[in-house]
Amino acid sequence: MQLSQNTSTRQCVGIALYVEEQLRNVIDTCGCFSLQSGELTDMVNVAHLFVFIELVFEDTSTKEELGG
């Protein structure tokens, strides 16, 4: 089943808002964090953004996430 452009856009916006909310919640609970980003261009000239975040919590536990 193919979705309309408006439906796809709404779903992407909804997912982005959910991810942002989850990230804000995690950052609020951590002691400190490191954020890195970069861009790659593949062999067919398509640019890809990647983001890496490392979080350190008050109990010295850590969490790492890579998104692309």
C-alpha positions, 0 to 999 in steps of 0.5 A: 500500500502506497502512502500519500506524500502528506501521510508520509510527511506527518509520520516523519514529523511524528517520529522526529518529535518522538525522538527529540522528546526521548533525547531531551528526557535522557539528556535531562537525566545524565550528568554530562554528554558528548555530541559529534556529527559528520557528513559522508557522501557515498559513491552515487553522490548522496549525502548522509548525516550521522550523529553520535552521542555519548551520555554519562550518568550520575552513577557513572554508567554510560550510554552511546547512540549512533544515528544516521 
